């Protein structure tokens, strides 16, 4: 059986169990309208809208603005959106598996038209399935066989074109995934094989009638009905009075309805086995094209995103993934991919060197780019472990077992408890899910209470996470918290500070620096109330 194996070296596209929902089953079905059908059915049943991520996925989607990323990859295509979402939320943890996918994507970026052509062939094959009707309305073996033969006749043409692409393009693709894929197509879909398939399909139309054998069982009942290939006749046997082998026959009278029914039953028993086999073959071909479409959809989404970023002149790179046991984080020019997708101009990137560090504490002036850098790092890890390029000039990091976020929430009138209780509850949920070698991104966590209490809570949580070998990135204005870690000068921590010019302007760059006891709130005061002094430039974060 032919396998695609473009997302994994030795298996079909696999997603986390939580993401194997009705929508994913619809995507695997090969039905081009299955996703819309699932949505419609749920609306009729008045169930909540499906597809919205739940649990940590929902929090991650909100805090890192993953919807923006998925929409850019989808370019208006719902199937691409759902594929991108599941691929990014089902990140790989094996560096070799990540590199395997990166190499396939590199081939896709180098030959985008070939990838789009392959994707369209997969869609065409699934459309052939749809136009020939479904099996559920067919009741007789003859109908099932006729439909399956028609489907395979159409698919044989698509398979031949698929093989032609493989033969023509194989030499230009270098990745292990495409090398294996094209070699498989060339071997499995050899021309003599396709010709044999087409010959068998012509024979299954039974234009010369049905040749069937059977055995006589007890009670003069038939058994072991088998369809036989008609023997080729010599030219003399085809003549009206030619030499013919001795045979026995009988003729059913035109008005003998029971005789015709019995003959139809005998024919159906022989055809039934053939119909089952041909229908299974058609299903196998459909499954292959469904998986080909699904796996290529991820790469097509990556191409759409790559085109958008390249169109703005934003740099991208294939990151270097390392084992989880190696504390590594080095980035040059890293930027928030989702932010730049919202803006016309390019965004400012930052350099980060946190090799051997398990704590990155980020402080500095308000609206100086701290939250943007935090999102940049979270997105870079997710994109790297999905096998994608990242928004940076270079990026090198160890893989993680999961990315978790704890961001400050705006006041919610529906809250049944205080903001601090709500923050603690969310952190408790994270503590129950997060595992060793994971990443925790905290953005102004526990700022809802006074600095002394908030700092002590955050300090104990950070220390507990570090003891469990969890990497922590913490954006904070709490000087007590940041300075307490800096004063100890721990070798496992790096401290970044948002730059601020003497006149209050922000450069949106972060550099290594000691935490300061001020976040320059007077800059915000001048900006809002218009007092004397130059107003700082609008930050990228003013959207929030």
ABEGO torsion letter per residue (X at the ends): XBBAGAABAABBBBBBAAABBAAAAAAAAGBAAAAAAAAAAAAAAGBBBBGBBBEAAAAAAAAAGAAAAAAAAAGGBAAAAAAAAAAAABBBABAAAAAAAAAAAAAAAABAAAAAAAAAAAAAAAAAAAAAEBAAABABAAAAAAAAAAAAAAAAAAAAAAAAAAAAAAAABABAAAAAAAAAAAAAABAAAAAAAAAAAAAAAGAAEBBBBBBBBBGGBBBGBBBBBBBBBBAAAABAABBBBBBBBBBBBAABAAAAAAAAAAAAAAAAAAAAAAAAAAAAAAAAAAAAAAAAAAAAAAAAAAAAAAAAGBBBBBBBBBBAABBBBBBBGBBBAAAAAABABBBBBBBBBABGBABBBBBEBBGAGAAAAAAAAAAAAAAAAAGBBBBBABBBBBBBAEBBBBBBBBBBAABABBAAAAAAAAAAAAAAABBBGBBBBBBGBGAABBAAAAAAAAAAAAAAAAAAGBBBBBBBABAAAAAAAAAAGBAABBBBBBBBBAAGBBAGBBBBBBBBABAGAAAAAAAAAGBBEBBBBBBAAAAX
